[in-house]
Amino acid sequence: MNCPSCGSNYSDNASFCPHCGTANPGTAVTPDAMLQTPPPCNNLNGNVEKKNIALCIVFSIITCGIYAIYWMYTLTEDTKKITNNPTDTSGGMVILFSLITCGIYSWYWLYKQGDRIDHEKQSRGIPSSNSGLIWILLGIFGLSIVSYALMQNEINDLVG
């Protein structure tokens, strides 16, 4: 069955969606179902807010890239929430690894972010392209901020 709230697949006899905790409309309310608590709501839409891409770019330019570092952090954390995978690398570690490797890790991060977002779009039945490849190429040519803007656009679309 597909969840009417988040679109993820789950068993028809489950009382709640394991992804977002929405009650299954196809199951009758039984005493056992009432005792079963839904999973904690760590779904994307409750914790991720849309960001204005133009403002993020302007703030990044005005602060000489300092806001872009914060933007990288929030993009990482938002993607973790959207994909419901808290074990992914944290935003702080992404920044640390990027600093240690003089930016080389950020290229890998761009590719992996594209891969994660494409996978999430496919799981929701949304057509996707190989975003990671485009974003890493932009990063290699010094246009990481364009990659961030494209990534933020994808996240904004997924949040709804």
Backbone torsions as a table, in degrees:
resi	resn	phi	psi	omega
1	MET	NA	146.7	175.7
2	ASN	-98.1	133.9	179.3
3	CYS	-66.9	131.6	178.7
4	PRO	-70.1	-18.9	-177.3
5	SER	-90.1	-52.3	-174.9
6	CYS	-111.1	-13.3	176.6
7	GLY	86.6	0.3	-179.0
8	SER	-76.8	154.0	179.5
9	ASN	-86.2	142.7	173.9
10	TYR	-157.1	171.0	-175.7
11	SER	-63.9	142.4	179.8
12	ASP	-64.2	-28.7	-177.2
13	ASN	-91.9	3.2	177.2
14	ALA	-73.6	140.8	-179.4
15	SER	-76.7	-29.8	-177.0
16	PHE	-136.3	152.9	174.0
17	CYS	-68.5	128.2	-179.4
18	PRO	-71.4	-14.7	-177.4
19	HIS	-87.8	-46.4	-174.6
20	CYS	-120.4	-11.8	177.2
21	GLY	89.2	5.3	178.8
22	THR	-69.1	138.7	179.3
23	ALA	-65.5	142.3	178.9
24	ASN	-76.9	117.1	-178.1
25	PRO	-69.4	-16.3	-177.8
26	GLY	-86.1	-7.2	-179.2
27	THR	-102.9	143.6	177.0
28	ALA	-77.9	149.5	178.7
29	VAL	-79.3	111.2	178.6
30	THR	-112.6	165.0	177.3
31	PRO	-57.9	-36.0	178.4
32	ASP	-65.9	-41.2	179.9
33	ALA	-66.3	-34.1	179.1
34	MET	-68.9	-31.5	178.6
35	LEU	-77.3	-24.7	-179.2
36	GLN	-75.8	126.5	179.5
37	THR	-92.7	143.1	178.0
38	PRO	-69.4	157.9	177.7
39	PRO	-64.3	157.6	179.0
40	PRO	-60.4	142.7	-176.6
41	CYS	-81.5	93.7	173.9
42	ASN	-114.0	34.2	179.7
43	ASN	-77.4	159.4	-173.6
44	LEU	-60.4	-46.4	-167.8
45	ASN	-69.0	-24.7	-179.1
46	GLY	-75.4	-25.8	-171.7
47	ASN	-119.1	-10.0	-176.5
48	VAL	-109.8	127.3	178.2
49	GLU	-112.8	150.6	178.4
50	LYS	-67.4	145.7	176.6
51	LYS	-118.0	145.9	176.6
52	ASN	-77.4	115.0	-174.4
53	ILE	-65.0	-41.9	-178.9
54	ALA	-61.3	-42.3	178.4
55	LEU	-65.1	-39.2	178.0
56	CYS	-61.6	-40.6	178.5
57	ILE	-66.8	-45.3	-179.8
58	VAL	-62.2	-45.4	178.7
59	PHE	-62.3	-37.0	178.5
60	SER	-64.5	-40.0	179.7
61	ILE	-71.3	-45.3	-178.0
62	ILE	-62.0	-38.6	-177.2
63	THR	-91.7	13.9	178.8
64	CYS	56.4	37.9	174.1
65	GLY	96.5	-8.8	-178.9
66	ILE	-65.6	-41.8	177.9
67	TYR	-65.6	-30.8	178.6
68	ALA	-62.8	-34.3	176.6
69	ILE	-65.9	-44.4	176.2
70	TYR	-63.2	-39.5	179.2
71	TRP	-61.7	-40.6	177.0
72	MET	-60.1	-42.7	178.3
73	TYR	-60.1	-49.3	-177.4
74	THR	-68.3	-34.9	176.5
75	LEU	-61.9	-41.7	178.9
76	THR	-63.9	-48.5	-178.5
77	GLU	-65.2	-40.2	178.6
78	ASP	-65.1	-38.9	178.9
79	THR	-66.4	-38.3	176.3
80	LYS	-60.3	-40.7	179.9
81	LYS	-70.0	-41.9	-178.3
82	ILE	-64.7	-43.3	-178.8
83	THR	-82.3	-4.6	179.5
84	ASN	55.6	44.2	-179.6
85	ASN	-128.7	84.1	-176.7
86	PRO	-69.4	-9.4	-179.3
87	THR	-85.7	-5.3	176.4
88	ASP	-63.5	161.6	179.4
89	THR	-57.6	134.5	-178.9
90	SER	-74.5	162.2	179.2
91	GLY	-61.3	-38.6	178.5
92	GLY	-63.7	-40.1	178.9
93	MET	-69.0	-35.2	177.2
94	VAL	-61.2	-44.6	179.1
95	ILE	-64.8	-44.0	179.3
96	LEU	-61.3	-48.3	179.8
97	PHE	-62.7	-36.9	178.9
98	SER	-66.2	-40.3	178.3
99	LEU	-66.9	-43.3	-178.3
100	ILE	-63.4	-38.3	-176.3
101	THR	-95.4	14.1	179.7
102	CYS	56.1	38.6	174.3
103	GLY	94.2	-10.2	-177.5
104	ILE	-66.1	-38.5	179.0
105	TYR	-62.5	-31.3	-179.3
106	SER	-63.7	-29.8	175.9
107	TRP	-67.6	-43.4	176.4
108	TYR	-62.0	-42.1	179.4
109	TRP	-60.4	-43.0	178.6
110	LEU	-58.8	-44.2	-180.0
111	TYR	-64.0	-46.4	-178.4
112	LYS	-66.3	-37.3	176.8
113	GLN	-61.2	-43.5	177.3
114	GLY	-61.2	-40.7	178.9
115	ASP	-64.6	-43.7	-179.7
116	ARG	-65.1	-44.7	-178.4
117	ILE	-68.0	-40.6	176.6
118	ASP	-61.4	-41.3	179.2
119	HIS	-63.9	-41.7	179.0
120	GLU	-65.3	-40.6	178.1
121	LYS	-63.0	-41.4	179.2
122	GLN	-65.1	-38.5	179.5
123	SER	-66.4	-22.7	177.4
124	ARG	-94.9	1.5	179.4
125	GLY	80.4	18.3	179.2
126	ILE	-96.9	130.0	178.1
127	PRO	-61.7	142.0	-179.3
128	SER	-136.7	159.4	176.8
129	SER	-115.1	-179.1	179.4
130	ASN	-84.2	74.9	-176.0
131	SER	-62.9	-37.3	-177.6
132	GLY	-57.5	-39.7	179.8
133	LEU	-65.1	-42.6	178.5
134	ILE	-64.6	-44.6	-176.8
135	TRP	-67.2	-36.8	178.9
136	ILE	-69.5	-37.2	177.7
137	LEU	-64.7	-42.0	176.2
138	LEU	-61.9	-40.7	178.8
139	GLY	-63.9	-41.6	179.8
140	ILE	-63.5	-34.8	-179.6
141	PHE	-89.5	15.8	173.8
142	GLY	81.4	16.6	-179.2
143	LEU	-114.0	43.7	-179.3
144	SER	-60.4	-33.4	-179.1
145	ILE	-63.8	-30.9	175.2
146	VAL	-68.0	-40.0	176.0
147	SER	-61.2	-42.3	179.0
148	TYR	-61.6	-42.5	-179.8
149	ALA	-63.8	-42.7	178.0
150	LEU	-64.7	-40.6	179.0
151	MET	-64.5	-43.5	179.3
152	GLN	-63.3	-37.0	177.0
153	ASN	-62.1	-42.9	177.9
154	GLU	-63.2	-42.7	179.3
155	ILE	-64.4	-44.1	178.3
156	ASN	-59.2	-40.7	178.6
157	ASP	-65.6	-39.8	-179.5
158	LEU	-69.3	-33.3	-179.6
159	VAL	-71.0	-33.4	174.7
160	GLY	99.9	NA	NA
